[in-house]
Amino acid sequence: MSFLSTIFVDPFVSIASAPLFFVEVLIGGLMAGVMYSLVALGFVLIFKASGVFNFAQGAMVLFAALCFAGLIDDVGLNPWLAFAVTIGIMIGTAGVIERIVLRPLVNQAPISLFMATIGITFFLEGFSQALWGSQVRVLGLGIPQQPWIVGGIYINQFDVFAAVTCGALVAGLALFFQYTAVGRALRAVADDHQAAMSVGIPLKVIWTIVWSVAGLVALVAGIMWGTKLGVQPSIALVALKALPVLILGGFTSVPGAIVGGLIIGAGEKIAEVFWGDALGGGIEDWFAYMLAMVFLLFRPQGLFGERIIERV
């Protein structure tokens, strides 16, 4: 059998012969995609408010997760109190970032803000590990890990819990920023900082709100990924998987972050399971980036992004 037939024929034969297994893989991928969407949402919020890619989102996920786990393990707080305290820490961090880093850069070139987020990344990663250590922490929150068996399909209970939690947060934030005055102000700030301030929109307040919400998103993402993988510095790299999600959905679209996450999550799981043997395995590590590259070639603004037409 030729190499091409192995790649393109055998997987479909396997799917046809085991449809329940395909559905099981698809469901697992979609649930992982919801968690990717949650991380991507943090990028979208910051981009909509400042027009710059927030390179520090992964570090915020790590910082929030380490603070939460440290408050439970080292301080002895119960998880709910630790969650509330960590929210306060992330809001305080957002205020400090706005005052010290962002405010002096109002109306500056986007590259200046981008470089500032790189600096924030290194600071948060170093500060969080200096404060709480770099050892792997296990989050035992009592979330069941055993699978449910529904119609012959195995569904992990934690994946369901994480998907429902992340989906509810994403949907709530999408409605909040779409239909509230803060959401309209955010879109105005993203279009033009000076024009937004000239009509009375307090830029520093909007940025603080957005970074605080991004901190809340980072906390929930850190708890979910920390429970799944352990709270460790490597979870900051999960944010890199949000890049293809943003490219697919569009950097300014909250619904795009959701749809892009689902496509990436389902696509990489199906590719790994059904094409993994034919291509030597490890597809899950690079599938999302290859799919993003294809989108950049044919639709660089993403599925829900706005096409920018510049007239000369």
C-alpha positions as CSV (number, residue, x, y, z in Angstrom):
1,M,0.0,0.0,0.0
2,S,1.4,3.4,-0.9
3,F,2.2,6.1,1.6
4,L,-0.6,8.4,0.4
5,S,-3.2,5.7,0.7
6,T,-2.0,5.0,4.2
7,I,-2.5,8.6,5.2
8,F,-5.8,9.3,3.4
9,V,-7.6,6.0,3.2
10,D,-6.7,4.0,6.3
11,P,-8.0,6.6,8.8
12,F,-11.4,6.8,7.1
13,V,-11.6,3.0,7.1
14,S,-10.8,3.0,10.8
15,I,-13.5,5.7,11.5
16,A,-16.1,3.8,9.5
17,S,-15.3,0.6,11.4
18,A,-15.3,2.2,14.8
19,P,-17.7,5.2,14.8
20,L,-18.1,5.2,18.6
21,F,-14.4,5.5,19.1
22,F,-14.3,8.4,16.6
23,V,-17.1,10.1,18.6
24,E,-15.2,9.5,21.8
25,V,-12.0,11.1,20.3
26,L,-14.1,14.0,18.9
27,I,-15.7,14.7,22.2
28,G,-12.4,14.7,24.0
29,G,-10.9,17.0,21.4
30,L,-13.8,19.5,21.7
31,M,-13.5,19.6,25.5
32,A,-9.8,20.3,25.2
33,G,-10.7,23.0,22.6
34,V,-12.9,24.8,25.1
35,M,-9.9,25.0,27.5
36,Y,-7.8,26.4,24.6
37,S,-10.6,28.9,24.0
38,L,-10.3,30.1,27.5
39,V,-6.6,30.8,27.2
40,A,-7.2,32.5,23.8
41,L,-9.9,34.7,25.3
42,G,-7.3,36.4,27.5
43,F,-5.3,37.4,24.4
44,V,-8.5,38.6,22.7
45,L,-9.5,40.9,25.6
46,I,-6.1,42.6,25.8
47,F,-5.9,42.9,22.0
48,K,-9.3,44.5,21.8
49,A,-8.3,47.0,24.5
50,S,-4.9,48.0,23.3
51,G,-4.5,46.7,19.8
52,V,-1.4,44.7,20.8
53,F,-0.7,41.0,21.3
54,N,-0.3,40.3,25.0
55,F,2.8,38.0,25.1
56,A,2.4,37.8,28.9
57,Q,-0.9,35.8,29.0
58,G,1.0,32.5,29.5
59,A,2.9,34.0,32.4
60,M,-0.3,35.3,33.9
61,V,-1.7,31.7,33.7
62,L,1.4,30.4,35.5
63,F,1.4,33.3,38.1
64,A,-2.3,32.8,38.9
65,A,-2.0,29.1,39.2
66,L,1.1,29.2,41.4
67,C,-0.6,31.8,43.7
68,F,-3.7,29.7,44.0
69,A,-1.7,26.5,44.7
70,G,0.7,28.2,47.0
71,L,-2.1,29.7,49.1
72,I,-3.6,26.3,49.5
73,D,-0.3,24.3,50.2
74,D,1.9,26.8,52.0
75,V,-0.6,29.2,53.7
76,G,-3.3,26.6,54.4
77,L,-6.3,28.4,52.9
78,N,-9.3,26.4,51.7
79,P,-9.7,26.4,47.9
80,W,-12.6,28.9,47.8
81,L,-10.8,31.4,50.0
82,A,-7.6,30.9,48.0
83,F,-9.6,31.5,44.8
84,A,-11.0,34.8,46.2
85,V,-7.6,35.9,47.4
86,T,-6.0,35.1,44.1
87,I,-8.7,37.1,42.3
88,G,-7.7,40.0,44.5
89,I,-4.0,39.4,43.7
90,M,-4.7,39.4,39.9
91,I,-6.8,42.6,40.1
92,G,-4.0,44.2,42.1
93,T,-1.5,43.0,39.5
94,A,-3.6,44.5,36.8
95,G,-3.7,47.8,38.5
96,V,0.1,47.8,38.9
97,I,0.6,46.9,35.3
98,E,-1.7,49.7,34.1
99,R,-0.1,52.3,36.3
100,I,3.6,51.5,35.8
101,V,3.7,49.9,32.4
102,L,0.7,50.8,30.3
103,R,-0.1,54.4,31.2
104,P,3.3,55.8,30.1
105,L,2.8,54.1,26.7
106,V,-0.6,55.6,25.8
107,N,-0.9,56.3,22.1
108,Q,2.6,54.8,21.5
109,A,3.5,52.4,18.7
110,P,2.0,48.9,19.1
111,I,5.5,47.5,19.1
112,S,6.3,49.4,22.3
113,L,3.3,47.8,24.0
114,F,4.2,44.4,22.7
115,M,7.8,44.7,24.0
116,A,6.3,45.8,27.3
117,T,4.3,42.6,27.6
118,I,7.5,40.6,26.9
119,G,9.0,42.4,29.9
120,I,5.9,41.6,32.0
121,T,6.3,37.9,31.0
122,F,9.8,37.6,32.3
123,F,8.9,39.5,35.5
124,L,5.8,37.4,36.3
125,E,7.6,34.1,35.6
126,G,10.5,35.0,37.8
127,F,8.5,36.6,40.6
128,S,6.0,33.8,40.8
129,Q,8.7,31.1,41.1
130,A,10.7,33.2,43.5
131,L,7.6,33.6,45.7
132,W,6.2,30.1,45.5
133,G,9.0,27.9,44.2
134,S,9.3,26.0,40.9
135,Q,8.4,22.5,42.1
136,V,5.4,20.8,40.6
137,R,2.3,21.2,42.7
138,V,-0.7,18.9,42.5
139,L,-4.1,20.5,42.8
140,G,-6.4,18.1,44.7
141,L,-9.7,19.9,44.4
142,G,-11.9,16.8,44.5
143,I,-12.8,17.0,40.9
144,P,-13.6,13.4,39.8
145,Q,-11.2,12.0,37.2
146,Q,-13.0,8.7,36.4
147,P,-14.7,8.3,33.1
148,W,-18.4,8.1,32.4
149,I,-19.6,5.5,30.0
150,V,-22.5,6.9,27.9
151,G,-23.7,4.6,25.1
152,G,-20.4,2.8,24.9
153,I,-18.4,6.1,24.8
154,Y,-15.9,6.9,27.5
155,I,-16.1,10.5,28.7
156,N,-13.7,11.8,31.4
157,Q,-15.6,13.6,34.2
158,F,-12.9,16.2,34.7
159,D,-12.9,17.1,31.0
160,V,-16.7,17.6,31.2
161,F,-16.3,19.8,34.4
162,A,-13.5,21.8,32.8
163,A,-15.4,22.3,29.6
164,V,-18.6,23.4,31.3
165,T,-16.7,25.8,33.6
166,C,-14.7,27.3,30.8
167,G,-17.7,27.4,28.4
168,A,-19.8,29.3,31.0
169,L,-17.0,31.8,31.7
170,V,-16.4,32.4,28.0
171,A,-20.1,32.8,27.2
172,G,-20.6,35.2,30.2
173,L,-17.7,37.3,29.1
174,A,-18.8,37.3,25.5
175,L,-22.2,38.7,26.5
176,F,-20.7,41.2,29.0
177,F,-18.3,42.8,26.4
178,Q,-20.9,42.6,23.6
179,Y,-23.9,44.2,25.4
180,T,-22.6,46.4,28.2
181,A,-21.2,50.0,28.3
182,V,-17.8,48.6,29.3
183,G,-17.8,46.5,26.1
184,R,-18.6,49.5,23.9
185,A,-15.9,51.5,25.7
186,L,-13.5,48.7,25.1
187,R,-14.1,48.7,21.4
188,A,-13.7,52.5,21.3
189,V,-10.4,52.3,23.1
190,A,-9.1,49.7,20.7
191,D,-9.9,51.9,17.7
192,D,-8.2,55.0,19.0
193,H,-6.8,55.8,22.4
194,Q,-6.8,59.6,22.1
195,A,-10.3,59.7,20.5
196,A,-11.7,57.5,23.2
197,M,-10.3,59.8,25.9
198,S,-11.6,62.9,24.1
199,V,-15.2,61.7,24.5
200,G,-14.7,61.0,28.2
201,I,-13.8,57.3,28.2
202,P,-11.3,56.8,31.1
203,L,-8.5,54.8,29.4
204,K,-6.8,53.8,32.6
205,V,-10.0,52.4,34.1
206,I,-10.8,50.4,30.9
207,W,-7.3,49.0,30.8
208,T,-7.4,48.1,34.5
209,I,-10.8,46.3,34.0
210,V,-9.6,44.4,30.9
211,W,-6.4,43.3,32.5
212,S,-8.3,42.3,35.7
213,V,-10.7,40.2,33.6
214,A,-7.8,38.7,31.7
215,G,-6.3,37.9,35.1
216,L,-9.5,36.1,36.1
217,V,-9.5,34.2,32.9
218,A,-5.8,33.3,33.5
219,L,-6.7,32.1,37.0
220,V,-9.5,29.7,35.8
221,A,-7.3,28.5,32.9
222,G,-4.4,27.9,35.4
223,I,-6.6,25.9,37.7
224,M,-8.0,23.8,34.9
225,W,-4.6,23.1,33.3
226,G,-2.9,22.9,36.7
227,T,-5.3,20.2,37.8
228,K,-4.8,18.3,34.5
229,L,-1.0,18.7,34.1
230,G,0.1,19.8,37.6
231,V,1.0,23.4,38.5
232,Q,4.5,23.8,37.0
233,P,6.3,26.4,34.9
234,S,5.6,24.5,31.7
235,I,1.9,25.4,31.8
236,A,2.9,28.8,30.6
237,L,3.6,27.2,27.3
238,V,0.0,26.2,27.0
239,A,-0.6,29.8,25.9
240,L,1.4,29.1,22.7
241,K,-1.4,26.7,21.6
242,A,-3.7,29.7,21.8
243,L,-1.9,31.4,18.9
244,P,-3.3,29.0,16.3
245,V,-6.7,29.5,17.9
246,L,-6.5,33.2,17.5
247,I,-5.3,32.9,13.9
248,L,-8.3,30.7,13.1
249,G,-10.9,32.8,15.0
250,G,-9.5,36.3,14.6
251,F,-7.6,38.4,17.1
252,T,-10.6,40.6,17.9
253,S,-13.4,38.1,18.1
254,V,-14.6,36.4,21.3
255,P,-16.8,34.0,19.3
256,G,-13.8,33.4,17.1
257,A,-11.8,32.3,20.1
258,I,-14.5,29.8,20.9
259,V,-14.8,28.4,17.4
260,G,-11.1,28.4,16.8
261,G,-10.5,26.5,20.1
262,L,-13.0,23.9,19.2
263,I,-11.5,23.4,15.7
264,I,-8.0,23.1,17.0
265,G,-8.9,20.8,19.9
266,A,-11.0,18.4,17.8
267,G,-8.6,18.6,14.8
268,E,-5.4,17.8,16.7
269,K,-7.0,14.9,18.6
270,I,-8.4,13.3,15.5
271,A,-5.2,13.8,13.6
272,E,-3.1,12.3,16.4
273,V,-5.3,9.2,16.8
274,F,-6.1,8.4,13.2
275,W,-3.1,9.8,11.3
276,G,-0.4,9.5,14.0
277,D,0.9,6.1,13.0
278,A,1.1,7.0,9.3
279,L,3.1,10.2,10.0
280,G,5.3,8.9,12.8
281,G,3.3,10.3,15.8
282,G,3.5,13.6,17.5
283,I,1.0,15.2,15.3
284,E,-0.8,16.8,18.3
285,D,2.3,19.0,18.9
286,W,2.4,20.6,15.4
287,F,-1.1,20.1,13.8
288,A,-2.5,23.4,15.2
289,Y,0.4,25.4,13.8
290,M,0.2,23.8,10.4
291,L,-3.5,24.5,10.2
292,A,-2.9,28.1,11.3
293,M,-0.3,28.5,8.5
294,V,-2.9,27.4,6.0
295,F,-5.3,29.9,7.3
296,L,-2.7,32.7,7.1
297,L,-2.3,31.8,3.4
298,F,-6.0,32.0,2.5
299,R,-7.7,34.0,5.2
300,P,-5.2,35.8,7.3
301,Q,-7.9,37.8,9.3
302,G,-9.4,34.5,10.6
303,L,-12.9,33.2,10.4
304,F,-14.5,36.1,12.4
305,G,-11.9,38.8,11.9
306,E,-12.5,41.9,9.8
307,R,-10.8,42.2,6.4
308,I,-8.8,45.4,6.4
309,I,-8.7,47.2,3.1
310,E,-6.2,50.0,2.7
311,R,-6.6,52.4,-0.2
312,V,-3.5,54.1,-1.5
